[in-house]
Amino acid sequence: MAAFEEIDVHGMTRQQAIAAVDAKLRRCRGEVYRLRVIHGFHGGTALRDAVRKHCAGHEKVLRIELGLNPGETDLILREL
């Protein structure tokens, strides 16, 4: 069964958020196809930009999808 995971990095610094996303990506197994990072938007875009920049070159991330909610970024780990 395919799995969908989430991580909320609200209130973290950029370094903490990147470390948390990296740790979550390391724990994602083969059944996980998507990791949604909830970074928020109303407090600024620093977390969003840091997460997107870092994950754009990550070995486990196939691509980044931007949804309708500007406070979330979906990391696609594999195709369904």
Contacts in CASP RR format, 6 or more apart in sequence:
PFRMAT RR
TARGET T0000
AUTHOR 0000-0000-0000
METHOD contacts of the structure
MODEL  1
MAAFEEIDVHGMTRQQAIAAVDAKLRRCRGEVYRLRVIHGFHGGTALRDA
VRKHCAGHEKVLRIELGLNPGETDLILREL
1 31 0 8 1.000
2 31 0 8 1.000
2 32 0 8 1.000
2 33 0 8 1.000
2 80 0 8 1.000
3 29 0 8 1.000
3 31 0 8 1.000
3 32 0 8 1.000
3 33 0 8 1.000
4 32 0 8 1.000
4 33 0 8 1.000
4 34 0 8 1.000
4 36 0 8 1.000
5 24 0 8 1.000
5 28 0 8 1.000
5 32 0 8 1.000
5 34 0 8 1.000
5 35 0 8 1.000
5 36 0 8 1.000
6 35 0 8 1.000
6 36 0 8 1.000
6 37 0 8 1.000
6 38 0 8 1.000
7 20 0 8 1.000
7 21 0 8 1.000
7 24 0 8 1.000
7 35 0 8 1.000
7 36 0 8 1.000
7 37 0 8 1.000
7 38 0 8 1.000
8 38 0 8 1.000
9 16 0 8 1.000
9 17 0 8 1.000
9 20 0 8 1.000
9 21 0 8 1.000
9 37 0 8 1.000
9 38 0 8 1.000
9 39 0 8 1.000
9 47 0 8 1.000
9 51 0 8 1.000
10 38 0 8 1.000
10 39 0 8 1.000
10 40 0 8 1.000
10 47 0 8 1.000
11 47 0 8 1.000
12 20 0 8 1.000
12 47 0 8 1.000
14 46 0 8 1.000
14 47 0 8 1.000
14 50 0 8 1.000
17 39 0 8 1.000
17 47 0 8 1.000
17 50 0 8 1.000
17 51 0 8 1.000
18 50 0 8 1.000
18 51 0 8 1.000
18 54 0 8 1.000
21 35 0 8 1.000
21 37 0 8 1.000
21 51 0 8 1.000
21 54 0 8 1.000
21 55 0 8 1.000
21 75 0 8 1.000
22 54 0 8 1.000
22 58 0 8 1.000
24 35 0 8 1.000
25 35 0 8 1.000
25 58 0 8 1.000
25 60 0 8 1.000
25 61 0 8 1.000
25 75 0 8 1.000
25 77 0 8 1.000
28 35 0 8 1.000
28 60 0 8 1.000
28 77 0 8 1.000
30 77 0 8 1.000
30 78 0 8 1.000
32 77 0 8 1.000
33 76 0 8 1.000
33 77 0 8 1.000
33 78 0 8 1.000
33 79 0 8 1.000
33 80 0 8 1.000
34 74 0 8 1.000
34 75 0 8 1.000
34 76 0 8 1.000
34 77 0 8 1.000
35 74 0 8 1.000
35 75 0 8 1.000
35 77 0 8 1.000
36 72 0 8 1.000
36 73 0 8 1.000
36 74 0 8 1.000
36 75 0 8 1.000
37 51 0 8 1.000
37 55 0 8 1.000
37 72 0 8 1.000
37 73 0 8 1.000
37 74 0 8 1.000
37 75 0 8 1.000
38 71 0 8 1.000
38 72 0 8 1.000
39 47 0 8 1.000
39 48 0 8 1.000
39 51 0 8 1.000
39 71 0 8 1.000
39 72 0 8 1.000
39 73 0 8 1.000
40 47 0 8 1.000
40 48 0 8 1.000
40 70 0 8 1.000
40 71 0 8 1.000
40 72 0 8 1.000
41 48 0 8 1.000
41 69 0 8 1.000
41 70 0 8 1.000
41 71 0 8 1.000
48 70 0 8 1.000
48 71 0 8 1.000
48 73 0 8 1.000
51 73 0 8 1.000
52 64 0 8 1.000
52 73 0 8 1.000
55 61 0 8 1.000
55 64 0 8 1.000
55 73 0 8 1.000
55 75 0 8 1.000
56 64 0 8 1.000
58 75 0 8 1.000
60 77 0 8 1.000
61 75 0 8 1.000
61 76 0 8 1.000
61 77 0 8 1.000
62 76 0 8 1.000
62 77 0 8 1.000
62 78 0 8 1.000
62 79 0 8 1.000
63 76 0 8 1.000
64 73 0 8 1.000
64 74 0 8 1.000
64 75 0 8 1.000
64 76 0 8 1.000
65 73 0 8 1.000
65 74 0 8 1.000
65 75 0 8 1.000
65 76 0 8 1.000
66 73 0 8 1.000
66 74 0 8 1.000
67 74 0 8 1.000
END
